[in-house]
Amino acid sequence: MAVAAVLPFGTLSYAEAASGDAPFSGTNPAEALEDRNPREKTLERAQEKEDLTLTLKKITELDAEEKDLQEKLKAGADESERKRFGERIGEIKSELDEIERSNHDKDIPRAKLDKLAAQRNAFEENLLNSTNAGNNTHAIKFVTSIGIDIASQEIQIGLNKDIANSTNIDQIVDELKEMMPHDADWHVVYSTVAEPLACDQTRCTPIIGGNHIIVTGGGEHCSFGFQAKKGSLLGWITAGHCADGKLGRTVTDSSGASIGTVHTEKFYWGTYCDCAWITTIDPSVVDNKVFAAGIHTITKTTTAHQQQNDSILKTGYAGGADNGIVSAVDVTVIHFWEDEYVRGLVRSNAVFEHGDSGGTVVELTDNGDLYGIATTYDWWGRYHTPINQITSEMGVTPVFD
């Protein structure tokens, strides 16, 4: 992932901090200036990203080693080898459990998470209302995302790096400050306009096939999600932008064989679910296991607030399987696909590629709990739509049997 350049920002004066005009709290204005100035906190946060990357690398290495040992056991081994492999697998599981515990030591306390979510929602409403009213339209041109950053335990606002710069950052932050609750902890970061993870043939070269879907009539190339049903009607979930405006269209696999029909899709301004439900008369086209992994079985659902710092496994036909760590929750991505925005997303550093849209995201180191589907990405990470929003908006129940 690209690394943002840090631009020189203006600094609030001591008088500004003391006057209460800035979103500061505390009795010491100097400390408030150091700790709470959103301009000065508009940093790359490089160390946090580096730490997250190193943790993910360790998890990935341990996970790969465990898979290799499991395969060796399946292939057949003598008694001494089975004992040695089994002991090492036990050690790996203990190491992964310790990493997971360490990650969750950094979770945002639920009370603070709820407060940040309320403040984030209030800011978003003010931002959009000000645009509708024709006021402060300057700011929204720069905002690419609004979410709750776990590492800083603050609201993080993404600014379009192609527009925001050292000459206008003060004006942008001042406009954002007017719309942000006065006691909110927040900062801004440079980002990019988000892109959907669907693709067309010219933009996407499959790495791993077999999970490839195409909605006929100009639809995007995307990925299977998870099996879901409504009553006795069977189907499966993918991303909404893969089937946008294509209700009733046939869905095929990469060979052109029909595998279902677009029954329901949601992809519109302000949606909480970039998702679609594809119905099929043949349940064999999907099952309850993550594609091409064969090791992680989806067992139950979870909700977004339970995903803080969790290790995830994403699958998709373009990028295959890749691990990541959750770094932000309740993220709204604005200017999504130029004229849309989607709310309530979860950000991680898993590698999603064009063509992975709709691919299943599960919890990695526990029981493979179903987390959602791959949706979009920007400079700061990859985003997935949480399972609770999918089941609510689509009115379906995941099939785990």
N, C-alpha and C positions, 0 to 999 in steps of 0.2 A: 504494500500500500504506500502511496506517495506520502512524503513528509512535508507538512506545511511550513512555509517560511514565516518567521516571526517578524512582524512589522513594528516600527517605532510608534508607540501610541502616546497621546497626550496624557498628562497626569493631573488628577484633581489636586487642587491646592488644599493646604491645611484649612483655610477658611471655608472652602466648599464643604469639606468633610465635617467641620464643626457646625456648619450652618444647618445641617440636616437635609440639605438638598439632594445629597447622594443617598443611595440605598445602603446606608451603613447602620450598624448598631453597636452598642458597647459604650463604655464611659470614657475610653481613651481614644480621641480622634486620630492620633498618630497610628495606634494599633489598628483602628478601623480602616485607615487609609491603606495600611500594609496588607490587611487580611481580606478586605471586602471590596476593593476597587475593581469593578468589572473590566475596566480598560486594562489594568495591569495584570489581571488574571486571564487576559486574552493571550494565552501562551500555547505553545505546541504541546505542553504537558508530556514532553518526550520521555521523561523517566518513567512515568506511569505506563506509557505505551510499551517501553522497553521491558519493564517488569512483567507486563501482561504477556508479551511475546515469549519471554523466557519460560514463564509458567506453562504456556500453551505448548511450547516445544518439548518440555519435560513430560507433559501429559501425553502428547502424541507419541513420543518415543516409548513410554511405558505401555501405552495401549497397543502399539504395533508389536512390541515384544510379547505381550500376553497373547495376541492373536497368533503369532508364530508358534508359540509353545502349545497353544490349544490345537493347532493344525498338526503339529508333530505327535501329539497324543492321539489324535484321531487316526493318523497314518500308521500307528503301531509303534510301540517302543518296549524295550525290555523292562523288567521290574525296577532296576536301578535308575534307568532314565526316567521312568514314570514318576518315581519318588523325587528325583532331582527337579524335573519339570514342575511337579505339583508344588514343591516347596517354593520355587521361584515365582510361580503364579500367585501363591499366597503372599509373598513379599511384595509383589507388584500391586496387588489389591490393597495392601496396607499403605503403600506409598501413595496411591491414588486417593485413598480415603483421607490421608493426612493433608494432601494438597487441597482437597475439597474443603476440609475443616478450616484450613488456613484461609482459603478464599472467603468463606462465609464469615470469618471473623471481621471482615471488612464490610459486611452488609450494612445497608442503611437501616437503622431501627424503624420498625413499622410506623410508629407515631410520626417520626420525621418524614418518612416516605409519603405518608398520607398528606402531611402539610405541604411538602414540596409538590405533590400532585395537584393539590388545590390551587397553589400559587401558579403553577405552570398553566393550569386550565384558565385561570383568571387572566393571565398575561396573553394567552392565545386568543381568548375572546376579545380582549381590548384591542389586540393587534388587528384582528379581522374586522371588528366593528369600526375601528378608525379608518380602515381602508374603505369600507362600504359607505362611510359618511364623507369620504373625500378628504379626511384629515390625516396627517402624518403618513401619507402614502409613500414618502421617501423611504421609511424604514423597511416596509415589507418587501421592497425590491431587493433588499440585501439579505433577508432572512431565508435560510434554506431548511432549517430544522429547529425544533424546540423539544428538549427531552431532559430526563433526570439522569445526570452522570453519577455513576456509583462511586468512582474513585474520589471525586471531590465532594460528594454528597451535596451537589448544587444543581440548579437548573442550568443547562448548557444550551446556548443559542448559537447555531451555526450561521456564519455570514459568508456570502458568496465571495470567494477569494478573487474572482475576476472583476469585481466591482469595488468591494471594500478595500480601503488602503489608508495610508498614514495621513492623507489630507482630509479624509471625510469620517474617520473613525469616531472623533469626538461628537460630531453631529449625530451619527447613527446611535451611539450609546446614549446620548442625551434623549433622543426620541424613544428608545427602548425603555429608558429609566422612567419616563412619564407613564408608561403602560404597565410596568412591573410593580407588584405589591411592594410597599416600602420596606418591609422587613424580610424580603426574600433574599436568599443566598443564590447568586447567579454569576455567570461569566459568559464571555463570547469566545468563539474559536473560528478560525478560517476553515471553510469547507468548500464543497463543490455542489452544484445542482445534482440532485439524486437521479439515478437512471434505473429504469426497470430491469429486471434480470431475464426477461424474455429476450429472444433474439430472432433474427432471420438467417437464412443460409449464408449470407455474405459476412455476417458478424460473428458466427458461432461455429466452431469446429469441435465436434464431440470428442471427449477424452474417454468416456465410458458410455456405451450405448445401452439400450434396453429399457430405459425409463423415459423415453422421448415421446412427447405428444405434440400434435399439431391440430389446431382448430381450423377447419376448412373455410374457404372464403376470405382469405387474407389474415387469418389468425397468426399468432406468434408461436414460435417453437419453444416449448416449455417442458415441465417435468411432472410425472405422477406425484400426487401427494399421498394421502392415506385413505383407506376405505371408510366410507360413511354411509349411513342409511337414514331414510325417513319412512317410518312405518315398515312396510315390506319392500319398499323400493330401494334397490342397492345402487351404489355409485362410489365416487371418490372425489377428493378435494384437490383443486389446483389454484393458482393465482387468478384473481379476477381480471387483471389486465390482459391475461392470455386469451380471454374470451369476451372482451369488452364489446358490447353491442351485438353479440352473436348468439342470442338465445335460439335454441332449436337447431343449431348447426352441428354437423357431424364432427366427431373428434377421431383422429386416426393416429396410428403409431408411425414410426419412421418408414415402414414399408408401404404405408398407404392403407393398411387394413383398418376397417372401422372398429372402434372399441367403445364408443359411447356417444352421448348427445349432451349438449350444453342445456342443463335444466334451469339453473339459477346462477346469476353472476352479479357481483357488486364491485363496481369500480367507478366512483364518482367523487366530486368535490366534498371533502370532509368526512368520508367514510371511515368507519373503524375496522373495516374488513376488506382488504383487497383479495377477494376470494371468489371461487366459482365451484359449483357442484356439478359434476359430470355423471349422468346416470348410464347404467349399462344393464343389459339382460344377461350378461355373462360374467358371473362373479370371479371367474378364474383370471381375469385380466389384472386384478389387484389382490393382494393379501395383506396380512397384518404385520408383515416384516418389512423393514427398510430395504429398499432396492439394493441389490448388488453387495450388500454388507453381510447378510446371513447370520449376523451375530447379535444384533440389537432388536429385540422384539418389543413393540409398543405395548405397554401394560396398563397405563391409566393416564388420565389427564392431569394437568397442573395449570396454575394461573400465573399471570405476568409477575406479580410481586414476589412469587416464590423463586424467580429465576435469577435473582441477584447473584452475580459471580459464579453461576453454575457453569459447568463444562458441558458443551453441547456437541452433537454430531449432526451435521447437515449432509443431505444427499441431493444429487441432481444429475441429470443425464450429461451435462456439459462438464461440470467440475468434479463429478464423482462424490466420494465421501470425504469430508474434511472436518476437523475438530476446531472448536473455538471456545472463548470464555465471554460470558455476558458482561457488557460494560455500561449499559444504559437501559432504562426502562421508560415506558410511557412517552415514547418519542413521536412527535408529529413531524413528518417530512413534507415540506412545502415546496411548491414548484415541481412537484412530482410529475414527471413526463410532461413538463412545460405548463400544463393547465389543470393539474389536480393536486390534492394533498390528502395524505392518509394519516390517521391518528392511531395512537396506542401501540406503536411498533416497539420491538425489542432489538437492541443493537449488540453485536458481538464482533470479534475479529476472525471469525471463520471465513474461509475464502469462498464466496459465492461468485459464479460467473454467469455471463449471458447464456440463457438456456436453462438455468437452475430454478427459475421462477416456479413456485408451486411444489418444489421438492420438500420432502419431510424434514423437520428439525426435531430431534429427540434429545433427551438428557443422556449424557455420555457415561458417567461413572456409577450410576445407580442401577435402575431397572429399565432404562430406555423409555422413561416417561415421555409421552407425546407433548411437544412444546408448540408446534405450529408448522408454518410453511415459509420457505424463502420468498422474499418480496422485492427488495430493492437494495441499492448501495450508494454511498457517497464517499468522500475523502476520509471520513472518520470511522467507517465500518460498514458492516453488512447488516441488514435489518430483516427480521421475520415477523409475521403476523401471529400473535398468540392464539393458542387453541381455543381458549374460552370465548374469544371474539368470533372465531370461525363458527363454532357450534351454535352460538347465539344468533349470529346474522344469517346463517344458512339454514338454521332449524333442523340440523342433522345430529346424529349420534355416531361417534366413531365406532368401528367394528374391530374388536380385539380378539375375537375367537377364531 
